[in-house]
């Protein structure tokens, strides 16, 4: 596991996924068979690695990737480093015959990301990309509604994502400074359009075209050493997507917005029979028969409470941590060859949409998204 000293690598992949899987006794396959991951942590900071071993119960770590990359004991290479270091390390692992599981974006360009898929497939190695939002309880509840034809014909999807990331001048920032430097592969378009690609593709329909406007609203921030730096990457993104089947999706993504909605991420889905709004965990619905009939009249106080008439989707199943759920599916894919469609090609599609979004912003026009 390379790069687990970072925020996501530590919290979601190591502590809430691999540590949790080990503590539950592995991934159960049958009454007498489990998959038990035996990880070694890799990073550049030995002190951080030692601390993570103590916190996670993992016994092994190294600061020398080359010392373990050719060890046949390790069948999977996992990468959650910063984007710029990912492709070279994944290539090295492929050359060493490792199956690949990695964070996104999988490369700094579509060509680089697609090359990883091609050489990995040519080498006959299994591969996967983290697409965690598909296993969020709110997204799974939306999927169940769709499976039961709650929406009828889906017309549109509206996504709102983001929160205020403090600049650091007074209140310390809660995200790493590289996120706001283009030269370090930062930017919210590169970060979030990778997510929106797999959410849209797998839930609503393949993305056919994009119109995107980016912005750098906050031009100066404070880094981890307390020094001011110029923000060169976009911190907000306003995008519209055309999907197969005529569905229109709009996503606002921003690190410069204050939240007044149900969650940090909400998806509002409108259909001919009903609508739903899903957050990370909860989902509420309004059926056609419960839809109010407002009349425009700005001269009187609004008589309708538009939050009434929405019903909360009950908890009909147990939901695990989204990252852990996908980890378990990937481990089963490695050991017993169960299907795993979220491969490096899917990761390349995310990079492609981010590039198309930036192209749209630069050209100030709609851009088609070709089949990879």
Secondary structure, DSSP 8 states (H G I E B T S, - for coil): -BSTTSHHIIIIIIIIIIIHHHHTTSEEEETTEEE----EEE-S-HHHHHHHHHHH---EEES-THHHHT-TT--EEEE-S-HHHHHHHHHHHHHTT-EEEE-S---SSHHHHHHHHHHHHHTT--EEE--GGGGSHHHHHHHHHHHTTSSSSEEEEEEEEE-B---SSSS--SS-GGGG-GGGT--HHHHHHHHHHHHHHHHT--EEEEEEEEE----EEE-TTS-EEE--S-SEEEEEEEEGGG-EEEEEEESB----SSSSEEEEEEESSEEEEE-SS-EEEEEGGG-------TTS-----TTTT-EE----S----HHHHHHHHHHHHHHH-------HHHHHHHHHHHHHHHHHHHHTS-EE----
